[in-house]
Amino acid sequence: MTLSERLKQLRKERHMTQADLANTLGVAKGTVAMWEMGKRNPSFDALEQLSIVFERTMSYILGESDDPSSPELDEKDIQQLGLWSLEEDYMEVIMKYLRLDERGKAAVDALINAEFNICKSDETLLPRENYQLTIKVKG
């Protein structure tokens, strides 16, 4: 079972609407709908809250386990949720940058270049191989 299917199942078992779940979690109804359609993944914090609300493990909610018992995190859950959280944070920064006007982009570019050059001269840059970036542009 997928995350989207499991969320929908758990929500219905609790006789909750998407709006009810959204209000409980403090997110928009559309966010819950996106999760249930499989178009977005919940953040680490949201998954933690879902685990509490539904009294299920994150593995169960993610559809990786059929054991609905203990809501304890295992190492795999923590790593996956950390990656999702980091991805969400980076996506938010990139989206903010893309929405800036030319003056704003120039200011951000100047700051990034200055800090990059400082780290380069201090030899404190992290290896480029640590990162992979995929960008999809809507036409």
C-alpha positions in Angstrom: 0.0 0.0 0.0 1.3 3.5 -0.9 1.6 6.5 1.4 -1.4 8.1 -0.3 -3.6 5.1 0.0 -2.6 4.6 3.6 -3.4 8.2 4.6 -6.8 8.0 2.9 -7.5 4.7 4.7 -6.5 6.0 8.1 -8.4 9.2 7.7 -11.5 7.4 6.7 -11.1 4.9 9.6 -11.2 7.9 12.0 -14.3 9.3 10.1 -12.3 12.5 9.3 -12.7 14.6 6.2 -9.6 16.1 4.5 -10.5 19.4 6.1 -10.7 17.8 9.6 -7.2 16.3 9.2 -5.9 19.5 7.8 -7.2 21.5 10.8 -5.7 18.9 13.2 -2.3 19.2 11.5 -2.4 22.9 10.9 -2.0 22.6 7.1 -4.2 23.5 4.2 -6.9 21.1 3.0 -5.2 21.2 -0.4 -2.0 19.9 1.2 -3.8 16.8 2.6 -5.5 16.3 -0.9 -2.0 16.4 -2.5 -0.7 13.8 -0.1 -3.6 11.6 -0.8 -3.2 12.0 -4.6 0.5 11.1 -4.3 1.6 14.5 -5.7 3.4 15.6 -2.6 4.9 14.0 0.5 4.3 15.2 4.1 7.3 16.9 5.8 9.0 15.2 8.7 7.0 17.2 11.2 3.7 16.4 9.4 4.6 12.7 9.4 5.4 12.8 13.1 2.0 14.5 13.7 0.3 11.9 11.5 1.9 9.2 13.5 0.5 10.7 16.7 -3.0 11.4 15.3 -3.4 7.9 13.9 -1.4 6.2 16.6 0.6 4.3 14.0 4.3 3.9 13.1 5.7 6.1 10.4 6.6 2.9 8.4 3.0 2.0 8.5 1.8 5.4 7.4 4.5 5.4 4.6 3.1 2.1 3.4 6.4 0.3 4.1 5.0 -1.9 6.8 1.7 -3.7 7.4 2.3 -3.7 11.2 0.1 -0.9 12.6 1.5 -1.2 16.2 4.0 0.9 18.0 4.5 4.5 16.7 8.3 4.4 17.3 10.7 5.6 14.6 13.3 3.3 13.2 16.6 4.4 11.6 15.2 4.1 8.1 12.2 6.2 8.9 14.4 8.9 10.4 16.7 9.0 7.4 13.8 9.1 4.9 12.0 11.8 6.7 15.1 13.9 7.1 15.7 13.7 3.4 12.1 14.8 2.7 12.4 17.6 5.1 15.7 18.8 3.6 14.3 18.5 0.1 11.3 20.6 1.1 13.5 23.3 2.7 15.6 23.5 -0.5 12.6 23.6 -2.7 11.2 26.5 -0.6 14.4 28.5 -1.0 14.6 27.9 -4.7 10.9 28.9 -5.2 11.4 32.1 -3.3 14.5 32.9 -5.4 12.6 32.2 -8.6 9.9 34.6 -7.6 12.3 37.5 -6.9 12.6 40.5 -9.4 15.9 41.1 -11.1 17.2 43.4 -8.4 16.4 40.8 -5.7 18.1 38.0 -7.7 21.2 40.1 -8.3 21.4 40.8 -4.5 21.1 37.0 -3.7 23.6 36.1 -6.5 26.1 38.6 -5.1 25.8 37.3 -1.5 26.1 33.6 -2.7 29.1 34.4 -4.8 30.8 36.3 -2.0 30.2 33.5 0.5 31.2 30.9 -2.0 34.5 32.6 -2.7 35.2 33.0 1.1 34.6 29.3 1.7 36.7 28.4 -1.4 39.6 30.5 -0.1 39.2 29.0 3.4 39.0 25.5 1.8 35.7 24.8 3.7 33.5 24.1 0.7 31.6 20.8 0.9 32.3 18.4 -2.0 30.0 18.9 -5.0 29.6 15.1 -5.2 27.5 15.2 -2.0 24.6 16.8 -4.0 22.4 16.0 -6.9 19.9 18.5 -8.2 17.0 18.0 -10.6 14.9 20.9 -11.8 11.6 20.6 -13.8 10.5 23.7 -15.5 6.8 24.1 -16.4 6.4 25.2 -20.0 
